[in-house]
Amino acid sequence: MDVRYVARLARLALSEEEVSRYQDQLGHILEHVEQLKGVDVSEIEPTAHASPVFDVMREDAPHGESFTAEEALANAPEVSQGQFRMPKVVE
């Protein structure tokens, strides 16, 4: 893989010294990848996580008292149709 190509994709401006250094480092990384390709993993079960992951579910119940809509909106700088009115953040 060419460092200049990857740098262009990442929109990075690299000096010739950096290109040379990164090309050498990338070469070492690719050598390690080639070594890993030689490892026999046919007897290993594919997993998404190194340790078991379980969904922990709790009862969907309120914990204590809740605000009424009026109480929640009482200190809002602006309210519109019973909702918080916020400035537009996406054009």
ZAGU-108498 format. One record per atom (N, C-alpha, C, O): chain; y, z, x; residue in one letter; atom name. Coordinates in steps of 0.05 Angstrom, whole numbers, always signed. Atoms other than C-alpha are relative to their C-alpha. Example, Ala and Ser with C-alpha at 12.3 -4.5 7.8 and 13.67 -1.06 7.14 Angstrom:
2
@mol->A, py->-24, pz->+0, px->+18, type->A, atom->N
@mol->A, py->-90, pz->+156, px->+246, type->A, atom->CA
@mol->A, py->+24, pz->+0, px->+18, type->A, atom->C
@mol->A, py->+24, pz->+13, px->+39, type->A, atom->O
@mol->A, py->-24, pz->-1, px->-16, type->S, atom->N
@mol->A, py->-21, pz->+143, px->+273, type->S, atom->CA
@mol->A, py->+22, pz->+14, px->-15, type->S, atom->C
@mol->A, py->+44, pz->+18, px->-5, type->S, atom->O
END
This chain:
91
@mol->A, py->-23, pz->+0, px->+17, type->M, atom->N
@mol->A, py->+0, pz->+0, px->+0, type->M, atom->CA
@mol->A, py->+25, pz->+0, px->+18, type->M, atom->C
@mol->A, py->+25, pz->+14, px->+38, type->M, atom->O
@mol->A, py->-24, pz->+3, px->-16, type->D, atom->N
@mol->A, py->+68, pz->-18, px->+27, type->D, atom->CA
@mol->A, py->+21, pz->+21, px->-9, type->D, atom->C
@mol->A, py->+27, pz->+24, px->-32, type->D, atom->O
@mol->A, py->-20, pz->-21, px->+5, type->V, atom->N
@mol->A, py->+119, pz->+38, px->+33, type->V, atom->CA
@mol->A, py->+25, pz->-12, px->-12, type->V, atom->C
@mol->A, py->+38, pz->+0, px->-30, type->V, atom->O
@mol->A, py->-25, pz->+13, px->+10, type->R, atom->N
@mol->A, py->+177, pz->-10, px->+20, type->R, atom->CA
@mol->A, py->-3, pz->-6, px->-30, type->R, atom->C
@mol->A, py->+16, pz->-3, px->-45, type->R, atom->O
@mol->A, py->+5, pz->+6, px->+28, type->Y, atom->N
@mol->A, py->+145, pz->-31, px->-46, type->Y, atom->CA
@mol->A, py->+2, pz->+25, px->-17, type->Y, atom->C
@mol->A, py->+15, pz->+25, px->-38, type->Y, atom->O
@mol->A, py->-1, pz->-25, px->+15, type->V, atom->N
@mol->A, py->+135, pz->+41, px->-69, type->V, atom->CA
@mol->A, py->+29, pz->+11, px->-1, type->V, atom->C
@mol->A, py->+38, pz->+21, px->-22, type->V, atom->O
@mol->A, py->-28, pz->-9, px->-2, type->A, atom->N
@mol->A, py->+206, pz->+59, px->-46, type->A, atom->CA
@mol->A, py->+17, pz->-16, px->-20, type->A, atom->C
@mol->A, py->+35, pz->-5, px->-33, type->A, atom->O
@mol->A, py->-15, pz->+16, px->+19, type->R, atom->N
@mol->A, py->+233, pz->+1, px->-87, type->R, atom->CA
@mol->A, py->-5, pz->+8, px->-28, type->R, atom->C
@mol->A, py->+13, pz->+9, px->-45, type->R, atom->O
@mol->A, py->+7, pz->-9, px->+27, type->L, atom->N
@mol->A, py->+195, pz->+23, px->-149, type->L, atom->CA
@mol->A, py->+14, pz->+26, px->-6, type->L, atom->C
@mol->A, py->+22, pz->+31, px->-29, type->L, atom->O
@mol->A, py->-13, pz->-26, px->+5, type->A, atom->N
@mol->A, py->+224, pz->+93, px->-140, type->A, atom->CA
@mol->A, py->+30, pz->-1, px->+5, type->A, atom->C
@mol->A, py->+44, pz->+19, px->+2, type->A, atom->O
@mol->A, py->-28, pz->+4, px->-5, type->R, atom->N
@mol->A, py->+292, pz->+64, px->-125, type->R, atom->CA
@mol->A, py->+11, pz->+19, px->+22, type->R, atom->C
@mol->A, py->+32, pz->+31, px->+20, type->R, atom->O
@mol->A, py->-8, pz->-16, px->-24, type->L, atom->N
@mol->A, py->+295, pz->+99, px->-57, type->L, atom->CA
@mol->A, py->+9, pz->-19, px->+22, type->L, atom->C
@mol->A, py->-4, pz->-39, px->+27, type->L, atom->O
@mol->A, py->-10, pz->+16, px->-23, type->A, atom->N
@mol->A, py->+335, pz->+72, px->+1, type->A, atom->CA
@mol->A, py->-10, pz->+15, px->+25, type->A, atom->C
@mol->A, py->-1, pz->+37, px->+31, type->A, atom->O
@mol->A, py->+12, pz->-12, px->-24, type->L, atom->N
@mol->A, py->+294, pz->+87, px->+64, type->L, atom->CA
@mol->A, py->+9, pz->-14, px->+25, type->L, atom->C
@mol->A, py->+13, pz->-39, px->+25, type->L, atom->O
@mol->A, py->-7, pz->+12, px->-26, type->S, atom->N
@mol->A, py->+315, pz->+76, px->+136, type->S, atom->CA
@mol->A, py->-26, pz->-10, px->+13, type->S, atom->C
@mol->A, py->-48, pz->-4, px->+3, type->S, atom->O
@mol->A, py->+24, pz->+10, px->-13, type->E, atom->N
@mol->A, py->+268, pz->+39, px->+183, type->E, atom->CA
@mol->A, py->-17, pz->+22, px->+12, type->E, atom->C
@mol->A, py->-42, pz->+20, px->+13, type->E, atom->O
@mol->A, py->+15, pz->-23, px->-11, type->E, atom->N
@mol->A, py->+249, pz->+105, px->+215, type->E, atom->CA
@mol->A, py->-16, pz->+14, px->-21, type->E, atom->C
@mol->A, py->-39, pz->+21, px->-17, type->E, atom->O
@mol->A, py->+14, pz->-12, px->+22, type->E, atom->N
@mol->A, py->+230, pz->+134, px->+148, type->E, atom->CA
@mol->A, py->-23, pz->-17, px->-9, type->E, atom->C
@mol->A, py->-45, pz->-7, px->-15, type->E, atom->O
@mol->A, py->+21, pz->+19, px->+7, type->V, atom->N
@mol->A, py->+190, pz->+72, px->+130, type->V, atom->CA
@mol->A, py->-24, pz->+3, px->+19, type->V, atom->C
@mol->A, py->-47, pz->+4, px->+10, type->V, atom->O
@mol->A, py->+21, pz->-3, px->-20, type->S, atom->N
@mol->A, py->+151, pz->+78, px->+195, type->S, atom->CA
@mol->A, py->-15, pz->+26, px->-3, type->S, atom->C
@mol->A, py->-40, pz->+27, px->-2, type->S, atom->O
@mol->A, py->+13, pz->-26, px->+2, type->R, atom->N
@mol->A, py->+138, pz->+152, px->+187, type->R, atom->CA
@mol->A, py->-17, pz->+2, px->-26, type->R, atom->C
@mol->A, py->-39, pz->+11, px->-25, type->R, atom->O
@mol->A, py->+14, pz->-2, px->+26, type->Y, atom->N
@mol->A, py->+118, pz->+146, px->+113, type->Y, atom->CA
@mol->A, py->-24, pz->-19, px->+0, type->Y, atom->C
@mol->A, py->-44, pz->-13, px->-13, type->Y, atom->O
@mol->A, py->+23, pz->+18, px->-2, type->Q, atom->N
@mol->A, py->+73, pz->+86, px->+128, type->Q, atom->CA
@mol->A, py->-23, pz->+13, px->+14, type->Q, atom->C
@mol->A, py->-46, pz->+10, px->+6, type->Q, atom->O
@mol->A, py->+21, pz->-14, px->-14, type->D, atom->N
@mol->A, py->+35, pz->+128, px->+178, type->D, atom->CA
@mol->A, py->-12, pz->+22, px->-17, type->D, atom->C
@mol->A, py->-37, pz->+25, px->-18, type->D, atom->O
@mol->A, py->+10, pz->-21, px->+18, type->Q, atom->N
@mol->A, py->+30, pz->+186, px->+129, type->Q, atom->CA
@mol->A, py->-17, pz->-11, px->-23, type->Q, atom->C
@mol->A, py->-38, pz->+0, px->-30, type->Q, atom->O
@mol->A, py->+15, pz->+12, px->+22, type->L, atom->N
@mol->A, py->+7, pz->+141, px->+73, type->L, atom->CA
@mol->A, py->-27, pz->-10, px->+10, type->L, atom->C
@mol->A, py->-47, pz->-9, px->-5, type->L, atom->O
@mol->A, py->+26, pz->+9, px->-12, type->G, atom->N
@mol->A, py->-46, pz->+111, px->+119, type->G, atom->CA
@mol->A, py->-20, pz->+23, px->+2, type->G, atom->C
@mol->A, py->-43, pz->+20, px->-4, type->G, atom->O
@mol->A, py->+17, pz->-23, px->-2, type->H, atom->N
@mol->A, py->-74, pz->+181, px->+132, type->H, atom->CA
@mol->A, py->-10, pz->+9, px->-28, type->H, atom->C
@mol->A, py->-33, pz->+16, px->-31, type->H, atom->O
@mol->A, py->+8, pz->-8, px->+27, type->I, atom->N
@mol->A, py->-75, pz->+197, px->+57, type->I, atom->CA
@mol->A, py->-21, pz->-19, px->-10, type->I, atom->C
@mol->A, py->-41, pz->-11, px->-22, type->I, atom->O
@mol->A, py->+20, pz->+20, px->+9, type->L, atom->N
@mol->A, py->-112, pz->+132, px->+42, type->L, atom->CA
@mol->A, py->-27, pz->+3, px->+14, type->L, atom->C
@mol->A, py->-48, pz->-3, px->+3, type->L, atom->O
@mol->A, py->+25, pz->-5, px->-15, type->E, atom->N
@mol->A, py->-163, pz->+148, px->+97, type->E, atom->CA
@mol->A, py->-16, pz->+23, px->-14, type->E, atom->C
@mol->A, py->-40, pz->+21, px->-17, type->E, atom->O
@mol->A, py->+13, pz->-23, px->+14, type->H, atom->N
@mol->A, py->-177, pz->+215, px->+62, type->H, atom->CA
@mol->A, py->-12, pz->-9, px->-27, type->H, atom->C
@mol->A, py->-34, pz->+0, px->-34, type->H, atom->O
@mol->A, py->+10, pz->+10, px->+26, type->V, atom->N
@mol->A, py->-185, pz->+179, px->-5, type->V, atom->CA
@mol->A, py->-26, pz->-16, px->+5, type->V, atom->C
@mol->A, py->-45, pz->-13, px->-11, type->V, atom->O
@mol->A, py->+24, pz->+15, px->-6, type->E, atom->N
@mol->A, py->-236, pz->+132, px->+26, type->E, atom->CA
@mol->A, py->-23, pz->+19, px->+6, type->E, atom->C
@mol->A, py->-46, pz->+13, px->-2, type->E, atom->O
@mol->A, py->+21, pz->-20, px->-5, type->Q, atom->N
@mol->A, py->-275, pz->+193, px->+51, type->Q, atom->CA
@mol->A, py->-10, pz->+12, px->-26, type->Q, atom->C
@mol->A, py->-34, pz->+16, px->-29, type->Q, atom->O
@mol->A, py->+8, pz->-12, px->+25, type->L, atom->N
@mol->A, py->-275, pz->+222, px->-18, type->L, atom->CA
@mol->A, py->-17, pz->-19, px->-17, type->L, atom->C
@mol->A, py->-34, pz->-10, px->-32, type->L, atom->O
@mol->A, py->+16, pz->+19, px->+15, type->K, atom->N
@mol->A, py->-303, pz->+158, px->-47, type->K, atom->CA
@mol->A, py->-30, pz->+1, px->+8, type->K, atom->C
@mol->A, py->-47, pz->-7, px->-8, type->K, atom->O
@mol->A, py->+28, pz->-1, px->-9, type->G, atom->N
@mol->A, py->-366, pz->+170, px->-6, type->G, atom->CA
@mol->A, py->-15, pz->+25, px->-9, type->G, atom->C
@mol->A, py->-39, pz->+27, px->-4, type->G, atom->O
@mol->A, py->+12, pz->-25, px->+9, type->V, atom->N
@mol->A, py->-380, pz->+238, px->-38, type->V, atom->CA
@mol->A, py->-17, pz->-6, px->-25, type->V, atom->C
@mol->A, py->-7, pz->-18, px->-44, type->V, atom->O
@mol->A, py->+18, pz->+4, px->+23, type->D, atom->N
@mol->A, py->-440, pz->+237, px->-86, type->D, atom->CA
@mol->A, py->+6, pz->+22, px->-21, type->D, atom->C
@mol->A, py->+1, pz->+45, px->-17, type->D, atom->O
@mol->A, py->-6, pz->-18, px->+21, type->V, atom->N
@mol->A, py->-417, pz->+268, px->-151, type->V, atom->CA
@mol->A, py->-17, pz->-6, px->-25, type->V, atom->C
@mol->A, py->-10, pz->+2, px->-47, type->V, atom->O
@mol->A, py->+16, pz->+8, px->+23, type->S, atom->N
@mol->A, py->-472, pz->+240, px->-195, type->S, atom->CA
@mol->A, py->-13, pz->+23, px->-15, type->S, atom->C
@mol->A, py->-19, pz->+21, px->-38, type->S, atom->O
@mol->A, py->+13, pz->-23, px->+12, type->E, atom->N
@mol->A, py->-502, pz->+309, px->-208, type->E, atom->CA
@mol->A, py->+21, pz->+20, px->-11, type->E, atom->C
@mol->A, py->+13, pz->+41, px->-21, type->E, atom->O
@mol->A, py->-21, pz->-18, px->+9, type->I, atom->N
@mol->A, py->-435, pz->+340, px->-227, type->I, atom->CA
@mol->A, py->+10, pz->-8, px->-27, type->I, atom->C
@mol->A, py->+18, pz->-31, px->-31, type->I, atom->O
@mol->A, py->-9, pz->+6, px->+28, type->E, atom->N
@mol->A, py->-415, pz->+345, px->-300, type->E, atom->CA
@mol->A, py->+30, pz->-4, px->+0, type->E, atom->C
@mol->A, py->+45, pz->+12, px->+12, type->E, atom->O
@mol->A, py->-29, pz->+4, px->+1, type->P, atom->N
@mol->A, py->-346, pz->+316, px->-314, type->P, atom->CA
@mol->A, py->+14, pz->+22, px->-16, type->P, atom->C
@mol->A, py->+4, pz->+30, px->-37, type->P, atom->O
@mol->A, py->-15, pz->-21, px->+15, type->T, atom->N
@mol->A, py->-295, pz->+368, px->-335, type->T, atom->CA
@mol->A, py->+30, pz->-7, px->+1, type->T, atom->C
@mol->A, py->+39, pz->-21, px->+19, type->T, atom->O
@mol->A, py->-29, pz->+4, px->+0, type->A, atom->N
@mol->A, py->-222, pz->+367, px->-354, type->A, atom->CA
@mol->A, py->+14, pz->+23, px->+14, type->A, atom->C
@mol->A, py->+37, pz->+20, px->+23, type->A, atom->O
@mol->A, py->-12, pz->-23, px->-13, type->H, atom->N
@mol->A, py->-209, pz->+437, px->-326, type->H, atom->CA
@mol->A, py->-21, pz->+13, px->+18, type->H, atom->C
@mol->A, py->-45, pz->+11, px->+14, type->H, atom->O
@mol->A, py->+18, pz->-14, px->-18, type->A, atom->N
@mol->A, py->-238, pz->+477, px->-269, type->A, atom->CA
@mol->A, py->-14, pz->+24, px->-12, type->A, atom->C
@mol->A, py->-36, pz->+31, px->-4, type->A, atom->O
@mol->A, py->+12, pz->-22, px->+14, type->S, atom->N
@mol->A, py->-251, pz->+535, px->-315, type->S, atom->CA
@mol->A, py->+1, pz->-5, px->-30, type->S, atom->C
@mol->A, py->+17, pz->-21, px->-39, type->S, atom->O
@mol->A, py->+1, pz->+5, px->+29, type->P, atom->N
@mol->A, py->-269, pz->+537, px->-389, type->P, atom->CA
@mol->A, py->+27, pz->+7, px->-13, type->P, atom->C
@mol->A, py->+39, pz->+27, px->-7, type->P, atom->O
@mol->A, py->-25, pz->-4, px->+15, type->V, atom->N
@mol->A, py->-209, pz->+532, px->-436, type->V, atom->CA
@mol->A, py->-8, pz->+2, px->-29, type->V, atom->C
@mol->A, py->-21, pz->-15, px->-40, type->V, atom->O
@mol->A, py->+6, pz->-4, px->+28, type->F, atom->N
@mol->A, py->-213, pz->+559, px->-506, type->F, atom->CA
@mol->A, py->+26, pz->+4, px->-15, type->F, atom->C
@mol->A, py->+45, pz->+16, px->-5, type->F, atom->O
@mol->A, py->-23, pz->-4, px->+17, type->D, atom->N
@mol->A, py->-162, pz->+557, px->-562, type->D, atom->CA
@mol->A, py->+0, pz->+29, px->-9, type->D, atom->C
@mol->A, py->-20, pz->+39, px->-20, type->D, atom->O
@mol->A, py->-3, pz->-27, px->+10, type->V, atom->N
@mol->A, py->-138, pz->+627, px->-577, type->V, atom->CA
@mol->A, py->+17, pz->-1, px->-25, type->V, atom->C
@mol->A, py->+41, pz->-7, px->-23, type->V, atom->O
@mol->A, py->-15, pz->+2, px->+25, type->M, atom->N
@mol->A, py->-118, pz->+630, px->-649, type->M, atom->CA
@mol->A, py->+4, pz->+28, px->-11, type->M, atom->C
@mol->A, py->-13, pz->+45, px->-9, type->M, atom->O
@mol->A, py->-6, pz->-26, px->+13, type->R, atom->N
@mol->A, py->-85, pz->+688, px->-685, type->R, atom->CA
@mol->A, py->+7, pz->-7, px->-29, type->R, atom->C
@mol->A, py->+13, pz->-29, px->-36, type->R, atom->O
@mol->A, py->-7, pz->+3, px->+28, type->E, atom->N
@mol->A, py->-72, pz->+698, px->-758, type->E, atom->CA
@mol->A, py->+29, pz->-7, px->-2, type->E, atom->C
@mol->A, py->+46, pz->+5, px->+12, type->E, atom->O
@mol->A, py->-27, pz->+8, px->+3, type->D, atom->N
@mol->A, py->-9, pz->+663, px->-779, type->D, atom->CA
@mol->A, py->+14, pz->+17, px->-21, type->D, atom->C
@mol->A, py->+15, pz->+10, px->-45, type->D, atom->O
@mol->A, py->-12, pz->-20, px->+18, type->A, atom->N
@mol->A, py->+26, pz->+723, px->-809, type->A, atom->CA
@mol->A, py->+27, pz->+8, px->+12, type->A, atom->C
@mol->A, py->+29, pz->+10, px->+36, type->A, atom->O
@mol->A, py->-26, pz->-9, px->-11, type->P, atom->N
@mol->A, py->+98, pz->+746, px->-803, type->P, atom->CA
@mol->A, py->-3, pz->+28, px->+13, type->P, atom->C
@mol->A, py->-19, pz->+44, px->+4, type->P, atom->O
@mol->A, py->+1, pz->-26, px->-14, type->H, atom->N
@mol->A, py->+110, pz->+804, px->-755, type->H, atom->CA
@mol->A, py->+27, pz->+13, px->-6, type->H, atom->C
@mol->A, py->+46, pz->+10, px->+9, type->H, atom->O
@mol->A, py->-24, pz->-14, px->+8, type->G, atom->N
@mol->A, py->+162, pz->+847, px->-789, type->G, atom->CA
@mol->A, py->+16, pz->-16, px->-20, type->G, atom->C
@mol->A, py->+6, pz->-35, px->-31, type->G, atom->O
@mol->A, py->-17, pz->+13, px->+20, type->E, atom->N
@mol->A, py->+219, pz->+828, px->-834, type->E, atom->CA
@mol->A, py->+14, pz->-24, px->+11, type->E, atom->C
@mol->A, py->+20, pz->-25, px->+35, type->E, atom->O
@mol->A, py->-14, pz->+24, px->-8, type->S, atom->N
@mol->A, py->+253, pz->+761, px->-832, type->S, atom->CA
@mol->A, py->+28, pz->+0, px->-11, type->S, atom->C
@mol->A, py->+34, pz->+14, px->-31, type->S, atom->O
@mol->A, py->-27, pz->+3, px->+10, type->F, atom->N
@mol->A, py->+326, pz->+742, px->-841, type->F, atom->CA
@mol->A, py->-1, pz->-18, px->-25, type->F, atom->C
@mol->A, py->-19, pz->-35, px->-28, type->F, atom->O
@mol->A, py->-3, pz->+19, px->+22, type->T, atom->N
@mol->A, py->+346, pz->+709, px->-906, type->T, atom->CA
@mol->A, py->+16, pz->-24, px->+12, type->T, atom->C
@mol->A, py->+27, pz->-22, px->+33, type->T, atom->O
@mol->A, py->-15, pz->+23, px->-9, type->A, atom->N
@mol->A, py->+377, pz->+640, px->-899, type->A, atom->CA
@mol->A, py->+29, pz->+6, px->+4, type->A, atom->C
@mol->A, py->+42, pz->-3, px->+23, type->A, atom->O
@mol->A, py->-29, pz->-8, px->-2, type->E, atom->N
@mol->A, py->+446, pz->+669, px->-912, type->E, atom->CA
@mol->A, py->+5, pz->+17, px->+25, type->E, atom->C
@mol->A, py->+25, pz->+13, px->+38, type->E, atom->O
@mol->A, py->-4, pz->-17, px->-24, type->E, atom->N
@mol->A, py->+437, pz->+722, px->-858, type->E, atom->CA
@mol->A, py->-2, pz->-16, px->+25, type->E, atom->C
@mol->A, py->+13, pz->-11, px->+44, type->E, atom->O
@mol->A, py->+4, pz->+16, px->-24, type->A, atom->N
@mol->A, py->+412, pz->+671, px->-808, type->A, atom->CA
@mol->A, py->+25, pz->-18, px->+6, type->A, atom->C
@mol->A, py->+32, pz->-22, px->+29, type->A, atom->O
@mol->A, py->-23, pz->+18, px->-3, type->L, atom->N
@mol->A, py->+472, pz->+625, px->-820, type->L, atom->CA
@mol->A, py->+27, pz->+15, px->+1, type->L, atom->C
@mol->A, py->+47, pz->+2, px->+5, type->L, atom->O
@mol->A, py->-25, pz->-15, px->+3, type->A, atom->N
@mol->A, py->+524, pz->+681, px->-825, type->A, atom->CA
@mol->A, py->+18, pz->-3, px->+25, type->A, atom->C
@mol->A, py->+42, pz->-5, px->+21, type->A, atom->O
@mol->A, py->-17, pz->+2, px->-24, type->N, atom->N
@mol->A, py->+548, pz->+675, px->-752, type->N, atom->CA
@mol->A, py->+1, pz->-29, px->+11, type->N, atom->C
@mol->A, py->+11, pz->-33, px->+33, type->N, atom->O
@mol->A, py->+0, pz->+27, px->-10, type->A, atom->N
@mol->A, py->+538, pz->+600, px->-745, type->A, atom->CA
@mol->A, py->+29, pz->-11, px->+0, type->A, atom->C
@mol->A, py->+44, pz->-7, px->-19, type->A, atom->O
@mol->A, py->-26, pz->+12, px->-1, type->P, atom->N
@mol->A, py->+601, pz->+563, px->-722, type->P, atom->CA
@mol->A, py->+5, pz->-20, px->-23, type->P, atom->C
@mol->A, py->+27, pz->-21, px->-34, type->P, atom->O
@mol->A, py->-3, pz->+20, px->+22, type->E, atom->N
@mol->A, py->+588, pz->+507, px->-773, type->E, atom->CA
@mol->A, py->-27, pz->-1, px->-15, type->E, atom->C
@mol->A, py->-48, pz->+0, px->-3, type->E, atom->O
@mol->A, py->+24, pz->+2, px->+18, type->V, atom->N
@mol->A, py->+540, pz->+502, px->-832, type->V, atom->CA
@mol->A, py->+4, pz->-24, px->-18, type->V, atom->C
@mol->A, py->+27, pz->-29, px->-27, type->V, atom->O
@mol->A, py->-1, pz->+23, px->+18, type->S, atom->N
@mol->A, py->+524, pz->+440, px->-872, type->S, atom->CA
@mol->A, py->-26, pz->-2, px->-16, type->S, atom->C
@mol->A, py->-47, pz->-3, px->-5, type->S, atom->O
@mol->A, py->+22, pz->+2, px->+18, type->Q, atom->N
@mol->A, py->+478, pz->+437, px->-932, type->Q, atom->CA
@mol->A, py->-21, pz->+21, px->+6, type->Q, atom->C
@mol->A, py->-45, pz->+16, px->+5, type->Q, atom->O
@mol->A, py->+19, pz->-22, px->-5, type->G, atom->N
@mol->A, py->+447, pz->+505, px->-915, type->G, atom->CA
@mol->A, py->-14, pz->-2, px->+26, type->G, atom->C
@mol->A, py->-35, pz->+11, px->+30, type->G, atom->O
@mol->A, py->+12, pz->+3, px->-27, type->Q, atom->N
@mol->A, py->+432, pz->+485, px->-843, type->Q, atom->CA
@mol->A, py->+21, pz->+4, px->+21, type->Q, atom->C
@mol->A, py->+45, pz->+0, px->+16, type->Q, atom->O
@mol->A, py->-18, pz->-1, px->-23, type->F, atom->N
@mol->A, py->+462, pz->+497, px->-774, type->F, atom->CA
@mol->A, py->+10, pz->-29, px->+5, type->F, atom->C
@mol->A, py->-5, pz->-48, px->+5, type->F, atom->O
@mol->A, py->-11, pz->+26, px->-7, type->R, atom->N
@mol->A, py->+509, pz->+440, px->-758, type->R, atom->CA
@mol->A, py->+6, pz->+0, px->+30, type->R, atom->C
@mol->A, py->+20, pz->+17, px->+40, type->R, atom->O
@mol->A, py->-2, pz->+1, px->-29, type->M, atom->N
@mol->A, py->+505, pz->+419, px->-685, type->M, atom->CA
@mol->A, py->+13, pz->-26, px->+8, type->M, atom->C
@mol->A, py->+11, pz->-46, px->-6, type->M, atom->O
@mol->A, py->-11, pz->+25, px->-10, type->P, atom->N
@mol->A, py->+542, pz->+367, px->-644, type->P, atom->CA
@mol->A, py->-22, pz->-19, px->+8, type->P, atom->C
@mol->A, py->-43, pz->-11, px->+17, type->P, atom->O
@mol->A, py->+20, pz->+21, px->-7, type->K, atom->N
@mol->A, py->+506, pz->+302, px->-632, type->K, atom->CA
@mol->A, py->-3, pz->+0, px->+31, type->K, atom->C
@mol->A, py->+17, pz->+1, px->+46, type->K, atom->O
@mol->A, py->+5, pz->-1, px->-29, type->V, atom->N
@mol->A, py->+473, pz->+304, px->-563, type->V, atom->CA
@mol->A, py->-13, pz->-26, px->+11, type->V, atom->C
@mol->A, py->-14, pz->-30, px->+35, type->V, atom->O
@mol->A, py->+13, pz->+25, px->-8, type->V, atom->N
@mol->A, py->+438, pz->+236, px->-562, type->V, atom->CA
@mol->A, py->+16, pz->-23, px->-12, type->V, atom->C
@mol->A, py->+21, pz->-24, px->-36, type->V, atom->O
@mol->A, py->-15, pz->+23, px->+10, type->E, atom->N
@mol->A, py->+476, pz->+171, px->-567, type->E, atom->CA
@mol->A, py->-19, pz->-21, px->-12, type->E, atom->C
@mol->A, py->-10, pz->-42, px->-21, type->E, atom->O
END
